[in-house]
Every structure is written in structure tokens, then in C-alpha cells.
Amino acid sequence: MRLSALFIPLMLAACVEELEIPDGRASFMENCAGCHGVDGKGSGPLVTGVGLIAADLTMISARKGGTFPRQDIMAIIDGLDRDPHFSNAMPEFGAGDLGEAVIVEGEDGLGTPTPVGLIALADYLESIQEL
């Protein structure tokens, strides 16, 4: 009996899949750099010379008084809470596969299922902020 008491928890632990965390920088380079540039400053090859303007993503915090608005940025990328000024050229990435969802507690204290790819991309964007 003592052996099974030790063995059962080990078997249960083996059944739980480990969550694969995507690389936010790699995701940015694959999905965003074409318009926003590899440096995130808005000068990607897909907008240069065609009359489109891509936002400088390195200045998000500076435009928001020194605070990175994580929830707002994730909503914009996902395609949820976009202002009318957003170009239709900006894809709604929430329609694609952003990975498995985890619960993220918002500023209101409520948990929201959020894809890990979206979290990783927001982490990367926060890491390139210039103040």
C-alpha cells in the first residue's frame, strides 16, 4: 500500500502536459516585422513606399506616460478592442492560432483566458520600449 501511495502522484504528474511557451521575439519577426520593422519602429518593408504607416511599437510606454498598457496592447493584437483609426491592414491575430490559453488576472481582478502566444508577444513588446 505504501508503494502505491507514492506511485499514484508520480503517474498523475506524468499525465500533465508541460505548457510550451512561445518565443515572443520570433513571433514578432514572423508576424509583425514586415510592417513594424525588425526594430519595431514602423519601417518594415511591407509599408515602405506604399503609403501605409505602421506604428512605432518602441514608444508605446512613452506615449502612455511611462506605463506599458499590457491589457490594451493584447486586446489590439487580438483584434478585440480596436479604435476606428486602426487600418484594416493590421490583422486580427486572435483569429489565428496563438497557442493554448491560460488564465490571466486583469486589473479588475477577473481571470481571462489568454493565449500564451499573445502573452509572449506582449512580453517582447514591453522589452523593446524606449522611454
N, C-alpha and C positions, 0 to 999 in steps of 0.2 A: 504494500500500500504506500509506503514511504517513497518508493521509486516513482510511482505514477503521480504523486503529488508534485514531484519535481519535473517530471517529463511533460505533463499536460501544458503548463505555462510555456515551456520551450517550443512545443508544437504549435501553440496558438501564435506565438511571436513570429514563427517562420511563415505563417499564413498571411501576415500583414505585409502588403507590398510597400516598398520604400518609395516615397514620393520623389520623382525626378524633377529637380529644379532646373529650368532652362537658363541659358546664358543670355542675360538682358542685352549685352553689347552685341552679341551675334544676331539676336533678333532685330535689333535696331539696324544693323548693317544690311540685313536681308530685306527688311520691310520698310524702313524709314529713310535710309541714307540716300536713296535715289532722288528724293525731293529735298530733304533737310540737310543733305551733305554728310560726309563721314565725320565732320567735326560738329554737326548739329546746328550749324549757323544759318541754314536755309539756302545754301548754294549748291544743291545737288544737280547732277547732270540732267535730270528729267524736267527741271523748271528753268534752267538757264537758257535764255534765248527764246522761250515760248510764251512769255508774258505772264506766267504764274508766279506767285510769291509764296514761298514757304516760310513759316515762322522760324525765328532763331530760337531753338529749344534750349540754348545755354543761358538764356536770360529770363527764364520763367520766374525764378525766385526773385530776381531783381525787379521785375515788373509787379510782383506781389508783395513788395515791402520786405524782402529778405526771407520769406517763408515759402517753401515748396508746397504747393497745393495738391498733394498726392491724390486725394479722392477726386478732385476736379479733373486732374490730368488723366486718371484711369477712366473716368466717365467719357472724356473726349476721345481717347483712343478707342474705347469700346464702341463709341457711337451713340451713347445714351444721351447725355445732356449737352448737346451742341447748340451754340448760338447760331442764329441765321447767317452770321458773317462767314461761317465756315464754307469753304469751297467744296463742291461735290467731288473734287479731285482727291480729297482726303478720304481714304477708305474707312469703312466701319469695321474695324478689326474684330469686334465681338461676333460678327457673322462667321468668322473662321474658327479654326481650332487653336485656342490659346492655352490648351492644356487642362489638366484636372483642376477642379475648383476646390478651394479651401475657404474656410470661414474667416473673414477679416472683420474685426470690430471697427466700426466707423466712429466719427466724432460724436455721434448721437448715442453711442453705446450699443447699437444694434449690430448684429452679425450679418454680413452679406457674403453669399458665395461669390468668390472671385477667382478667376483662372490664374494659375501660377505663372503663366507666361506674361500676363498683364502686370502682375506684381513685379516680376523680374525686369520688365521694360521700364516700369516706373522707377525702380531702384537705379537702373542705369541712367535714366534721365536726371534723376536727383544728383547722381555722382558727377555729371558734367556741368553743373550750374556754376556760373561766374557771377560774383557779386560785385 
